[in-house]
Amino acid sequence: MSNELELIKRAETRNNTIAIRSKASEHTYANLVDRSASIASSILGGEGDLGESRIAFLATEGYDYVSIQWGIWRAGGVTVPLCLSAAEPELEYTLSNSGTSQVVTTRELSPKLEVLCERLDLRLSIFEEMNSETANELPDISVNRRAMILYTSGTTSKPKGVVTTHANIQSQIETLVDAWEWQPSDRIPLFLPLHHIHGIINVLSCALWSGATIEAFPGFKTEAILDRVAASAYTVFMAVPTIYVKLIQKLEALSRDDRAPIIRGFADMRLMVSGSAALPASVHEQWTALTGQKLLERYGMTEIGMALSNPFHGERRPGSVGQALPLVHVRLVSEKGDLVTSEGEPGEIQVRGPGVFDEYWNKPEVTAESFDHGWFRTGDMAVLETNYYRIMGRLSVDIIKSGGYKLSALEIEATLLQYPEIRECAVIGVADDTWGEAVAAAVVLEESSTLNLENLRSWCRDKLSNYKIPQRLLVLETLPRNAMGKVTKPAIKDLI
């Protein structure tokens, strides 16, 4: 069909290939094409084209989600994916801010939205009841149309709606399919949330673009997923660092015999990716030692898709996010606005390319301020080291300016996590008359562990010497657990 988007055209050639499976069912690409056409006709309700009306939807990972997403796109609408765990005030903000005209959800999830839609006077459609008897003539969809609004986390202000066009999305997909060599024979589990770009683009869209098979789970179900890994069900695996940490803990707790088939399943995969947060080098190395797999770490964000990646072929360097992806241009700019040309010199990551978003919804001034002559200002700081980028953190949060140095809180956290007694930690800058900002850390100790300050002082002097920290590192709170499992909070202690 000439009026279709490339993603749909490609699906139409896959016919009876399994697109999405779950524990309860299997659905082919033909099923997705047919069901999304029915959804599109139902949403249109006799109209010829939604004309970029915003349609919000709430669905679990899998067939229902994709059918609704594609149906909205094929009807000419803009998708506004809702978070499954969002509270009512968050949902209300998203619906109101985006100017949503109608909402689609499943029968199971409808109670979460019924009262809210009634209060906002929004039409609420139930997926299982959307069975149009007549197939409408679906509109022509230009790739330059708006396609999706994803809301940022809103750490410094109200969440902003990031608007991407179909052209932006297609470029983001093609970039990763090319760089990571997606194949129709690929099989991947999907357990990441589908109101974030990681799950929507990197997993769902790349797999469906390539004719691969997705196995959907309602969130990360450790036992079920590891059973499938042991059965060699997957060729590609994508997760966040927290999941890899939990998998390491789980595998190390198993007996050698129980662990063996799972290790083999991971070892046989052709690609394993970590993203959405910094992956500590120690976790990268632990995973390789345990499974033989070298995780591929990459860097991206809602506004740009993926921009940097360790190579599919070549060195995957722990602590690094690699180099610019195909079709993506990256530069570093100093705080003074100068282009950074030397390795080892920190600068803000700025990105340009066809995958970069169109606008912040209804925020023209914020959109304008976010670009520097066509380059999107990410707000993240990095350095280039032997042609690989290393992320230092958010300029506003993770960069500590101390004694004339710019210190990365993320790097210091990653280092402290290597200390055997420390399970979790968070590093921040606190006001200091001498240094401007002093480095401070809050740590959670491993169960039944105690903190030996003299040992930690000595260890930190050695490990943190690379970060040029010229003052004491303070532990604001150490949080060991007592015999009853309760967290205790000793007084502030000097560390070094």
Buried (B, 14 or more C-beta within 10 A) or exposed (E): EEEBBBBBEBBEEBEEBBBBBBEEEEBBBBBBBEBBBBBBBBBBEEEEBBEEBBBBBBBBBBBBBBBBBBBBBBBBBBBBBBBBEBEEEBBBBBBEBBBBBBBBBBEEBBEBBEEBBEEBEBEBBEBEEBEBEEEBEBBEBEBEBBBBBBBBEEEEEEBBBBBBBBBBBBBBBBBBBEBBBBBEEBBBBBBBBBBBBBBBBBBBBBBBBBBBBBBBBEEBBEEBBBBBBBEBBBBBBBBBBEBBBEBBEBBEEEEEEEBEBBBBBBEBBBBBBBBBEBBBBBBBBBBBEBBEBBBBBBBBBBBBBBBBBBBBEEEBBBBBBBBBBEBBEBBBBBEEEEEBEEEEEBBBBBBBBBBBBBBBBEBEEEBEEBEBEEBBBBBBBBBBEEEBBBBBBBBEBBBBEBBEBBBBBBBBBBBBBBBEBBBBBBBBBEEBEEBBBBBBBBBBBBEEBEBEBEEBBEBBEEBBEEBEBEBBBBBBBBBBBEEEEEEEEEEEEEBB
